[in-house]
Amino acid sequence: VALFVLTWSAIIGVGHQVVALPMLPLAALVGLVVRFPSHRHAAAYWAALLAGPVIGIGITNPALAVNAMAATIVFAGSYRLSRILEAYAEQREAGEEASDPAGQPGQAAAFLDTRSALVSAAVAAGVALIGGALLYYSYSQDREQAQERAHAVAERLADRIEFNLEADQRLAYALSVAGLEQVSTQAEFEVAVADLVPLLGEGVELVWSPGGIARFIAPREGNEAALGLDLLQSAEVAGDLQHVIETAEPHWAGPFARLDGEQGLAYSVPVYEPGAPPSRQTFTGLLGVAIELDEFFASILQFDEQESDVTVWLVTPSIPNAAEAPSLLWGSSSPDKPYSDLAGVAEASGMQDGDGNRLTIRVEARPRQVEALEALPARLQGLLILTLLAGIGTSFFAANRRRAVLANAALSEFKYTLDQTHDAVFTIDPETLQFTYVNQGAVEQLGY
């Protein structure tokens, strides 16, 4: 017992609390295996057992307090059950001896051997059932906590995405009142938007496209390939932009493949001739923001990507019926990802457009690793070991009890034989004054 206490205290003291603490209630089942002389010895043993986690993890840890309380209840119940079984066994043995004054050892041995096997099996089954219930409860709690954390991550990321989308829309509106119709060079454009560029997020560019052709971009570095691109002739965005021009309402277009190979979104505001009604004939150009999604999402998710696997979908495009199925904007859509059933889901939306539509994005976050769930095999192994120890230990103590009962039965038979024979002889050695008791009839019956 002392070796067990020292070993357990060392393991749980230096081990990770996610693995160690749920094992504490299982260790409390040792009360079914170890036979304590009294409740004081049991209390001292349990105090020594709790010393390991208290010293190693800290008494102020709330998880330790909950598990220690549960383990104490389990240990007290195990100890009480062990005492009840022991008292019951003693009563049965006393009844067997009273009903068989001759002390027939064969009947007592047969009864006790069967009872020992049943008690050993019952204790092992009890350990397995109680331990399994505790493991299931702990497993359910760990899953629920992991799912709650994933949902919190998804909501937090959705809020960030929504904030950035709305900020980009406001920048596009600000760009539309910057008087860029008279801009003719890149230098003039950069001067006109100098106050807006510092407000851009990662992967976001300001674009002025006279006649639908991308002429001016800020910042320009890294975006030179897009200069001169006729957006109205692009197969991926032409339909969306035609809708923007015809309705005179700003909209998000995309997702589309950018010239740099990445995916993109664009928010475009149509510009018409001053004082003229909006139409295809009075259309003069498009102002707006273009987003490189990989860099955009990387900056938003940088603090959560290590612990969460994030997938972002475009659920509802800004332009109605522009896409029938959700489009993948970030991450992988593989269904074989671990912990997919623990994913948290939240949605983000841009500002409402003039025609009542809005862009809707769905964020899915699933934990990359859940240490508590990954420790389940180790916990099951621990439960199996405790179950085996409970069965073997109970069988060992029952065997000791069986040997004691057999010895008592043999002694009862010896006494009964002596009582039934009457040819005993006492002799005395005159030199040593040592008495000798000889019963020849008992010798003939017992053979010794």
Kinemage of the C-alpha trace (Angstrom):
@kinemage 1
@onewidth
@group {chain A} dominant
@subgroup {mainchain}
@vectorlist {calphas} color= white
{ca val a 1} P 0.000 0.000 0.000
{ca ala a 2} L 2.823 2.388 0.845
{ca leu a 3} L 4.522 1.651 -2.489
{ca phe a 4} L 1.227 2.254 -4.310
{ca val a 5} L 0.716 5.582 -2.553
{ca leu a 6} L 4.234 6.789 -3.330
{ca thr a 7} L 4.054 5.669 -6.977
{ca trp a 8} L 0.629 7.209 -7.575
{ca ser a 9} L 1.592 10.472 -5.887
{ca ala a 10} L 4.697 10.754 -8.042
{ca ile a 11} L 2.798 10.045 -11.258
{ca ile a 12} L -0.087 12.431 -10.655
{ca gly a 13} L 2.173 15.084 -9.147
{ca val a 14} L 4.244 15.497 -12.297
{ca gly a 15} L 1.659 14.332 -14.860
{ca his a 16} L -0.619 16.489 -16.940
{ca gln a 17} L -3.779 17.330 -15.050
{ca val a 18} L -5.984 16.523 -18.054
{ca val a 19} L -4.909 12.883 -17.772
{ca ala a 20} L -4.253 12.680 -14.041
{ca leu a 21} L -7.357 14.248 -12.531
{ca pro a 22} L -10.005 12.005 -14.152
{ca met a 23} L -7.995 8.991 -12.950
{ca leu a 24} L -8.370 10.105 -9.338
{ca pro a 25} L -11.953 8.782 -8.908
{ca leu a 26} L -10.830 5.499 -10.457
{ca ala a 27} L -8.003 5.219 -7.940
{ca ala a 28} L -10.592 5.666 -5.198
{ca leu a 29} L -11.966 2.226 -6.060
{ca val a 30} L -8.938 0.759 -4.292
{ca gly a 31} L -11.169 0.817 -1.217
{ca leu a 32} L -12.772 -2.355 -2.609
{ca val a 33} L -9.420 -4.123 -2.891
{ca val a 34} L -7.339 -3.057 0.111
{ca arg a 35} L -8.478 -4.305 3.514
{ca phe a 36} L -7.941 -1.479 6.003
{ca pro a 37} L -7.778 -2.381 9.730
{ca ser a 38} L -9.950 0.612 10.625
{ca his a 39} L -11.449 3.791 9.250
{ca arg a 40} L -8.474 5.750 10.618
{ca his a 41} L -6.084 3.762 8.461
{ca ala a 42} L -8.350 4.302 5.453
{ca ala a 43} L -8.483 8.073 6.091
{ca ala a 44} L -4.694 8.242 6.431
{ca tyr a 45} L -4.269 6.307 3.200
{ca trp a 46} L -6.659 8.595 1.311
{ca ala a 47} L -4.962 11.724 2.652
{ca ala a 48} L -1.620 10.391 1.428
{ca leu a 49} L -3.154 9.630 -1.961
{ca leu a 50} L -4.514 13.174 -2.330
{ca ala a 51} L -1.178 14.675 -1.333
{ca gly a 52} L 0.274 13.964 -4.785
{ca pro a 53} L -2.160 16.008 -6.906
{ca val a 54} L -2.492 18.731 -4.271
{ca ile a 55} L 1.273 19.283 -4.227
{ca gly a 56} L 1.775 18.776 -7.971
{ca ile a 57} L -1.212 20.732 -9.334
{ca gly a 58} L -2.139 23.105 -6.538
{ca ile a 59} L -4.967 23.159 -4.056
{ca thr a 60} L -6.567 26.223 -5.711
{ca asn a 61} L -7.178 24.403 -9.002
{ca pro a 62} L -10.999 24.119 -9.446
{ca ala a 63} L -10.719 20.931 -11.517
{ca leu a 64} L -8.724 19.328 -8.718
{ca ala a 65} L -11.376 20.309 -6.174
{ca val a 66} L -14.194 18.734 -8.222
{ca asn a 67} L -12.310 15.511 -8.942
{ca ala a 68} L -11.033 15.222 -5.364
{ca met a 69} L -14.576 15.603 -4.016
{ca ala a 70} L -15.930 12.972 -6.402
{ca ala a 71} L -13.037 10.635 -5.639
{ca thr a 72} L -13.537 11.033 -1.878
{ca ile a 73} L -17.194 10.048 -2.221
{ca val a 74} L -16.248 7.025 -4.335
{ca phe a 75} L -13.530 5.980 -1.868
{ca ala a 76} L -15.860 6.299 1.123
{ca gly a 77} L -18.502 4.242 -0.655
{ca ser a 78} L -15.959 1.618 -1.701
{ca tyr a 79} L -14.601 1.343 1.836
{ca arg a 80} L -18.098 1.046 3.293
{ca leu a 81} L -19.096 -1.603 0.736
{ca ser a 82} L -15.943 -3.573 1.502
{ca arg a 83} L -16.751 -3.540 5.225
{ca ile a 84} L -20.322 -4.684 4.554
{ca leu a 85} L -19.124 -7.575 2.384
{ca glu a 86} L -16.576 -8.568 5.002
{ca ala a 87} L -19.183 -8.540 7.800
{ca tyr a 88} L -21.566 -10.538 5.639
{ca ala a 89} L -18.869 -13.129 4.921
{ca glu a 90} L -18.084 -13.492 8.623
{ca gln a 91} L -21.776 -14.000 9.418
{ca arg a 92} L -22.094 -16.668 6.751
{ca glu a 93} L -18.994 -18.454 8.016
{ca ala a 94} L -20.253 -18.343 11.606
{ca gly a 95} L -23.600 -19.760 10.499
{ca glu a 96} L -21.901 -22.575 8.595
{ca glu a 97} L -19.851 -23.600 11.645
{ca ala a 98} L -22.907 -23.481 13.932
{ca ser a 99} L -24.936 -25.703 11.627
{ca asp a 100} L -22.099 -28.237 11.316
{ca pro a 101} L -20.718 -28.904 14.793
{ca ala a 102} L -18.536 -31.665 13.432
{ca gly a 103} L -16.852 -29.030 11.249
{ca gln a 104} L -16.970 -30.901 7.956
{ca pro a 105} L -14.170 -29.171 5.990
{ca gly a 106} L -15.292 -30.413 2.575
{ca gln a 107} L -18.658 -28.609 2.677
{ca ala a 108} L -17.166 -25.399 4.078
{ca ala a 109} L -14.432 -25.407 1.447
{ca ala a 110} L -16.896 -25.911 -1.391
{ca phe a 111} L -19.180 -23.126 -0.166
{ca leu a 112} L -16.330 -20.694 0.450
{ca asp a 113} L -14.606 -21.393 -2.849
{ca thr a 114} L -17.808 -20.634 -4.771
{ca arg a 115} L -18.503 -17.546 -2.690
{ca ser a 116} L -14.942 -16.274 -3.207
{ca ala a 117} L -15.260 -16.563 -6.969
{ca leu a 118} L -18.628 -14.786 -6.952
{ca val a 119} L -17.390 -11.981 -4.696
{ca ser a 120} L -14.257 -11.530 -6.822
{ca ala a 121} L -16.322 -11.371 -10.010
{ca ala a 122} L -18.819 -8.981 -8.401
{ca val a 123} L -16.077 -6.626 -7.207
{ca ala a 124} L -14.377 -6.629 -10.623
{ca ala a 125} L -17.728 -5.983 -12.329
{ca gly a 126} L -18.475 -3.178 -9.875
{ca val a 127} L -15.127 -1.550 -10.556
{ca ala a 128} L -15.680 -1.843 -14.305
{ca leu a 129} L -19.226 -0.427 -14.126
{ca ile a 130} L -18.415 2.444 -11.784
{ca gly a 131} L -15.178 3.242 -13.607
{ca gly a 132} L -16.914 3.029 -16.977
{ca ala a 133} L -19.636 5.395 -15.775
{ca leu a 134} L -17.021 7.855 -14.522
{ca leu a 135} L -15.107 7.629 -17.796
{ca tyr a 136} L -18.288 8.173 -19.805
{ca tyr a 137} L -19.213 11.189 -17.695
{ca ser a 138} L -15.709 12.643 -18.028
{ca tyr a 139} L -15.683 11.915 -21.774
{ca ser a 140} L -19.052 13.640 -22.247
{ca gln a 141} L -17.894 16.659 -20.252
{ca asp a 142} L -14.666 16.926 -22.263
{ca arg a 143} L -16.553 16.728 -25.562
{ca glu a 144} L -19.026 19.372 -24.436
{ca gln a 145} L -16.238 21.713 -23.345
{ca ala a 146} L -14.335 21.183 -26.614
{ca gln a 147} L -17.472 21.943 -28.624
{ca glu a 148} L -18.179 25.069 -26.578
{ca arg a 149} L -14.624 26.306 -27.176
{ca ala a 150} L -14.952 25.626 -30.910
{ca his a 151} L -18.250 27.523 -31.013
{ca ala a 152} L -16.662 30.453 -29.165
{ca val a 153} L -13.794 30.502 -31.687
{ca ala a 154} L -16.239 30.448 -34.619
{ca glu a 155} L -18.280 33.316 -33.173
{ca arg a 156} L -15.177 35.379 -32.446
{ca leu a 157} L -13.840 34.885 -35.983
{ca ala a 158} L -17.239 35.645 -37.506
{ca asp a 159} L -17.338 38.930 -35.601
{ca arg a 160} L -13.869 39.853 -36.881
{ca ile a 161} L -14.759 38.986 -40.470
{ca glu a 162} L -18.000 40.946 -40.295
{ca phe a 163} L -16.201 43.976 -38.868
{ca asn a 164} L -13.594 43.887 -41.650
{ca leu a 165} L -16.174 43.418 -44.406
{ca glu a 166} L -18.193 46.379 -43.185
{ca ala a 167} L -15.012 48.467 -42.894
{ca asp a 168} L -14.116 47.631 -46.507
{ca gln a 169} L -17.587 48.618 -47.665
{ca arg a 170} L -17.259 51.974 -45.903
{ca leu a 171} L -13.892 52.508 -47.593
{ca ala a 172} L -15.524 51.879 -50.963
{ca tyr a 173} L -18.202 54.486 -50.199
{ca ala a 174} L -15.511 56.925 -49.065
{ca leu a 175} L -13.671 56.290 -52.317
{ca ser a 176} L -16.794 57.124 -54.315
{ca val a 177} L -16.883 60.666 -52.904
{ca ala a 178} L -13.154 61.316 -53.307
{ca gly a 179} L -13.607 62.945 -56.740
{ca leu a 180} L -11.509 60.447 -58.676
{ca glu a 181} L -13.239 61.079 -62.018
{ca gln a 182} L -10.536 63.622 -62.939
{ca val a 183} L -7.613 61.391 -61.962
{ca ser a 184} L -5.456 60.520 -64.956
{ca thr a 185} L -2.226 59.094 -63.483
{ca gln a 186} L -1.220 56.615 -60.773
{ca ala a 187} L 0.525 59.381 -58.855
{ca glu a 188} L -2.649 61.481 -58.755
{ca phe a 189} L -4.633 58.455 -57.612
{ca glu a 190} L -2.207 57.703 -54.776
{ca val a 191} L -2.404 61.309 -53.584
{ca ala a 192} L -6.223 61.221 -53.677
{ca val a 193} L -6.433 58.044 -51.574
{ca ala a 194} L -3.479 58.758 -49.273
{ca asp a 195} L -5.771 59.121 -46.251
{ca leu a 196} L -7.576 55.845 -46.973
{ca val a 197} L -4.624 53.517 -47.603
{ca pro a 198} L -3.548 53.347 -43.922
{ca leu a 199} L -7.041 52.082 -43.093
{ca leu a 200} L -6.764 49.069 -45.383
{ca gly a 201} L -6.549 45.618 -43.851
{ca glu a 202} L -4.227 42.847 -44.977
{ca gly a 203} L -4.903 41.741 -48.549
{ca val a 204} L -7.194 44.706 -49.364
{ca glu a 205} L -6.630 47.118 -52.281
{ca leu a 206} L -8.405 50.231 -53.553
{ca val a 207} L -9.276 50.103 -57.260
{ca trp a 208} L -10.512 52.745 -59.716
{ca ser a 209} L -11.653 51.265 -63.031
{ca pro a 210} L -12.702 53.929 -65.585
{ca gly a 211} L -14.969 52.302 -68.161
{ca gly a 212} L -14.643 49.015 -66.267
{ca ile a 213} L -10.899 48.716 -66.932
{ca ala a 214} L -8.621 48.514 -63.876
{ca arg a 215} L -6.307 51.531 -64.322
{ca phe a 216} L -5.337 52.560 -60.817
{ca ile a 217} L -4.644 50.373 -57.755
{ca ala a 218} L -3.379 51.287 -54.300
{ca pro a 219} L -1.179 49.870 -53.016
{ca arg a 220} L 0.237 49.084 -56.438
{ca glu a 221} L 3.139 46.884 -55.384
{ca gly a 222} L 2.386 43.252 -56.182
{ca asn a 223} L -0.728 44.135 -58.195
{ca glu a 224} L 0.869 45.287 -61.428
{ca ala a 225} L -0.505 42.271 -63.336
{ca ala a 226} L -4.085 43.476 -62.791
{ca leu a 227} L -3.481 46.890 -64.388
{ca gly a 228} L -5.301 47.184 -67.697
{ca leu a 229} L -7.646 44.259 -66.993
{ca asp a 230} L -11.092 44.734 -68.572
{ca leu a 231} L -13.366 43.658 -65.739
{ca leu a 232} L -16.503 43.724 -67.902
{ca gln a 233} L -14.949 41.089 -70.164
{ca ser a 234} L -13.852 38.801 -67.334
{ca ala a 235} L -15.859 35.593 -67.411
{ca glu a 236} L -15.910 35.282 -63.609
{ca val a 237} L -17.075 38.771 -62.625
{ca ala a 238} L -18.622 40.275 -65.751
{ca gly a 239} L -22.122 39.063 -64.864
{ca asp a 240} L -21.912 40.444 -61.320
{ca leu a 241} L -20.589 43.799 -62.526
{ca gln a 242} L -23.263 44.084 -65.201
{ca his a 243} L -25.839 43.647 -62.428
{ca val a 244} L -24.121 46.408 -60.434
{ca ile a 245} L -24.194 48.774 -63.423
{ca glu a 246} L -27.818 48.079 -64.340
{ca thr a 247} L -29.196 48.358 -60.786
{ca ala a 248} L -26.903 51.239 -59.744
{ca glu a 249} L -26.435 49.411 -56.426
{ca pro a 250} L -23.031 48.487 -54.962
{ca his a 251} L -22.485 44.760 -54.531
{ca trp a 252} L -19.895 42.154 -53.664
{ca ala a 253} L -18.656 40.122 -56.626
{ca gly a 254} L -16.963 36.745 -56.384
{ca pro a 255} L -15.334 34.624 -55.306
{ca phe a 256} L -13.184 34.676 -58.424
{ca ala a 257} L -9.679 33.625 -59.412
{ca arg a 258} L -7.237 36.526 -59.333
{ca leu a 259} L -4.371 36.907 -61.769
{ca asp a 260} L -1.923 36.011 -58.991
{ca gly a 261} L -3.619 32.615 -58.621
{ca glu a 262} L -5.405 33.383 -55.355
{ca gln a 263} L -9.117 33.714 -54.696
{ca gly a 264} L -10.646 37.150 -54.369
{ca leu a 265} L -13.736 39.179 -53.562
{ca ala a 266} L -14.505 42.683 -54.781
{ca tyr a 267} L -16.951 45.318 -53.605
{ca ser a 268} L -17.816 47.674 -56.449
{ca val a 269} L -19.608 51.035 -56.488
{ca pro a 270} L -20.805 52.179 -59.960
{ca val a 271} L -20.053 55.736 -61.113
{ca tyr a 272} L -22.168 57.599 -63.701
{ca glu a 273} L -21.972 60.914 -65.499
{ca pro a 274} L -22.733 63.825 -63.137
{ca gly a 275} L -26.433 64.676 -63.134
{ca ala a 276} L -27.356 61.846 -65.506
{ca pro a 277} L -29.714 59.033 -64.548
{ca pro a 278} L -27.922 55.739 -63.917
{ca ser a 279} L -27.829 53.603 -67.038
{ca arg a 280} L -25.456 51.594 -69.154
{ca gln a 281} L -24.992 54.618 -71.436
{ca thr a 282} L -24.111 57.037 -68.612
{ca phe a 283} L -21.821 54.577 -66.822
{ca thr a 284} L -18.253 55.898 -66.439
{ca gly a 285} L -16.467 53.436 -64.175
{ca leu a 286} L -16.260 51.333 -61.011
{ca leu a 287} L -14.795 52.274 -57.646
{ca gly a 288} L -14.241 49.781 -54.887
{ca val a 289} L -12.061 47.424 -52.916
{ca ala a 290} L -10.568 44.113 -53.971
{ca ile a 291} L -9.666 41.460 -51.404
{ca glu a 292} L -7.089 38.701 -51.704
{ca leu a 293} L -8.811 36.110 -49.513
{ca asp a 294} L -5.788 34.088 -48.437
{ca glu a 295} L -3.967 37.069 -46.970
{ca phe a 296} L -7.210 38.611 -45.697
{ca phe a 297} L -8.264 35.549 -43.684
{ca ala a 298} L -4.720 34.752 -42.577
{ca ser a 299} L -4.504 38.111 -40.806
{ca ile a 300} L -7.886 37.614 -39.130
{ca leu a 301} L -7.347 33.994 -38.078
{ca gln a 302} L -3.679 34.185 -37.117
{ca phe a 303} L -4.336 33.870 -33.375
{ca asp a 304} L -6.757 30.935 -33.684
{ca glu a 305} L -5.302 28.851 -36.506
{ca gln a 306} L -2.891 26.958 -34.239
{ca glu a 307} L -5.581 25.452 -32.019
{ca ser a 308} L -8.526 25.441 -34.440
{ca asp a 309} L -8.993 24.189 -37.979
{ca val a 310} L -11.087 26.896 -39.628
{ca thr a 311} L -13.163 26.679 -42.795
{ca val a 312} L -14.907 29.721 -44.285
{ca trp a 313} L -17.776 29.453 -46.772
{ca leu a 314} L -19.645 32.018 -48.845
{ca val a 315} L -23.247 31.038 -48.119
{ca thr a 316} L -25.277 33.881 -49.625
{ca pro a 317} L -23.723 36.108 -52.284
{ca ser a 318} L -24.484 39.787 -52.426
{ca ile a 319} L -26.165 39.356 -55.803
{ca pro a 320} L -29.223 37.046 -55.642
{ca asn a 321} L -28.959 33.727 -57.477
{ca ala a 322} L -25.357 34.417 -58.368
{ca ala a 323} L -24.373 31.057 -56.883
{ca glu a 324} L -26.509 28.042 -56.050
{ca ala a 325} L -24.208 26.275 -53.567
{ca pro a 326} L -21.889 27.599 -50.844
{ca ser a 327} L -18.419 28.473 -52.119
{ca leu a 328} L -15.276 27.607 -50.174
{ca leu a 329} L -13.303 30.753 -49.330
{ca trp a 330} L -10.730 29.420 -46.859
{ca gly a 331} L -9.558 26.078 -45.518
{ca ser a 332} L -10.316 22.556 -46.646
{ca ser a 333} L -13.703 20.951 -47.167
{ca ser a 334} L -12.475 17.401 -46.499
{ca pro a 335} L -15.098 15.434 -44.511
{ca asp a 336} L -12.389 13.255 -42.918
{ca lys a 337} L -11.029 15.918 -40.594
{ca pro a 338} L -10.728 14.900 -36.944
{ca tyr a 339} L -13.332 16.207 -34.503
{ca ser a 340} L -15.675 17.316 -37.301
{ca asp a 341} L -18.590 16.489 -34.999
{ca leu a 342} L -17.266 19.054 -32.489
{ca ala a 343} L -17.194 21.941 -34.969
{ca gly a 344} L -18.599 25.295 -33.940
{ca val a 345} L -20.492 27.299 -36.581
{ca ala a 346} L -21.228 31.023 -36.827
{ca glu a 347} L -22.204 33.428 -39.599
{ca ala a 348} L -20.956 36.863 -40.607
{ca ser a 349} L -22.639 39.358 -42.925
{ca gly a 350} L -21.669 42.505 -44.709
{ca met a 351} L -23.747 45.674 -44.619
{ca gln a 352} L -27.101 45.504 -46.337
{ca asp a 353} L -27.054 46.648 -49.948
{ca gly a 354} L -29.467 49.156 -51.397
{ca asp a 355} L -31.718 46.414 -52.780
{ca gly a 356} L -31.916 44.634 -49.412
{ca asn a 357} L -29.349 41.899 -50.083
{ca arg a 358} L -26.255 41.186 -48.057
{ca leu a 359} L -23.204 38.960 -48.275
{ca thr a 360} L -23.309 36.073 -45.762
{ca ile a 361} L -20.274 34.049 -44.752
{ca arg a 362} L -20.272 30.914 -42.579
{ca val a 363} L -17.342 30.133 -40.306
{ca glu a 364} L -16.697 26.585 -39.102
{ca ala a 365} L -14.086 26.000 -36.390
{ca arg a 366} L -13.108 22.552 -35.150
{ca pro a 367} L -10.415 21.759 -32.581
{ca arg a 368} L -7.145 20.468 -33.991
{ca gln a 369} L -6.379 18.552 -30.820
{ca val a 370} L -8.380 17.625 -27.721
{ca glu a 371} L -5.937 16.206 -25.201
{ca ala a 372} L -8.683 14.977 -22.893
{ca leu a 373} L -10.272 12.906 -25.674
{ca glu a 374} L -6.952 11.660 -26.980
{ca ala a 375} L -6.163 10.401 -23.479
{ca leu a 376} L -9.230 8.126 -23.543
{ca pro a 377} L -7.254 4.985 -24.545
{ca ala a 378} L -4.898 5.542 -21.615
{ca arg a 379} L -7.876 5.972 -19.296
{ca leu a 380} L -9.444 2.759 -20.577
{ca gln a 381} L -6.178 0.950 -19.980
{ca gly a 382} L -6.092 2.346 -16.460
{ca leu a 383} L -9.664 1.157 -15.880
{ca leu a 384} L -8.766 -2.303 -17.160
{ca ile a 385} L -5.770 -2.457 -14.816
{ca leu a 386} L -7.872 -1.353 -11.845
{ca thr a 387} L -10.543 -3.913 -12.737
{ca leu a 388} L -7.956 -6.685 -12.866
{ca leu a 389} L -6.398 -5.515 -9.618
{ca ala a 390} L -9.815 -5.443 -7.962
{ca gly a 391} L -10.619 -8.987 -9.074
{ca ile a 392} L -7.190 -10.401 -8.270
{ca gly a 393} L -6.954 -8.562 -4.958
{ca thr a 394} L -10.399 -9.686 -3.859
{ca ser a 395} L -9.571 -13.250 -4.880
{ca phe a 396} L -6.330 -13.068 -2.891
{ca phe a 397} L -8.029 -11.892 0.284
{ca ala a 398} L -10.829 -14.420 -0.219
{ca ala a 399} L -8.241 -17.190 -0.564
{ca asn a 400} L -6.659 -16.123 2.720
{ca arg a 401} L -10.088 -16.154 4.313
{ca arg a 402} L -10.722 -19.598 2.830
{ca arg a 403} L -7.521 -20.984 4.303
{ca ala a 404} L -8.440 -19.546 7.689
{ca val a 405} L -11.898 -21.133 7.574
{ca leu a 406} L -10.446 -24.494 6.572
{ca ala a 407} L -7.983 -24.292 9.446
{ca asn a 408} L -10.816 -23.481 11.849
{ca ala a 409} L -12.822 -26.391 10.451
{ca ala a 410} L -9.900 -28.773 10.953
{ca leu a 411} L -9.434 -27.511 14.498
{ca ser a 412} L -13.136 -27.978 15.187
{ca glu a 413} L -12.911 -31.538 13.921
{ca phe a 414} L -9.912 -32.165 16.143
{ca lys a 415} L -11.704 -30.817 19.203
{ca tyr a 416} L -14.844 -32.788 18.400
{ca thr a 417} L -12.842 -35.991 18.106
{ca leu a 418} L -11.177 -35.383 21.423
{ca asp a 419} L -14.516 -34.760 23.046
{ca gln a 420} L -15.927 -38.038 21.696
{ca thr a 421} L -13.042 -40.258 22.884
{ca his a 422} L -12.510 -41.147 26.543
{ca asp a 423} L -9.253 -43.077 26.686
{ca ala a 424} L -7.003 -40.104 27.291
{ca val a 425} L -3.957 -40.651 29.485
{ca phe a 426} L -1.910 -38.026 31.294
{ca thr a 427} L 1.763 -38.758 32.008
{ca ile a 428} L 4.301 -36.721 33.960
{ca asp a 429} L 8.055 -36.649 33.724
{ca pro a 430} L 9.348 -36.614 37.309
{ca glu a 431} L 12.554 -34.876 36.308
{ca thr a 432} L 11.165 -32.044 34.201
{ca leu a 433} L 7.629 -32.084 35.644
{ca gln a 434} L 6.313 -31.871 32.038
{ca phe a 435} L 2.749 -33.141 31.496
{ca thr a 436} L 1.925 -35.175 28.362
{ca tyr a 437} L -1.642 -35.748 27.093
{ca val a 438} L -2.160 -38.925 25.081
{ca asn a 439} L -5.503 -39.901 23.494
{ca gln a 440} L -5.067 -43.208 21.703
{ca gly a 441} L -8.614 -43.178 20.277
{ca ala a 442} L -8.076 -39.774 18.691
{ca val a 443} L -4.783 -40.927 17.234
{ca glu a 444} L -6.493 -43.895 15.614
{ca gln a 445} L -9.259 -41.684 14.130
{ca leu a 446} L -7.125 -38.759 12.988
{ca gly a 447} L -4.068 -40.723 11.967
{ca tyr a 448} L -1.627 -38.511 13.848
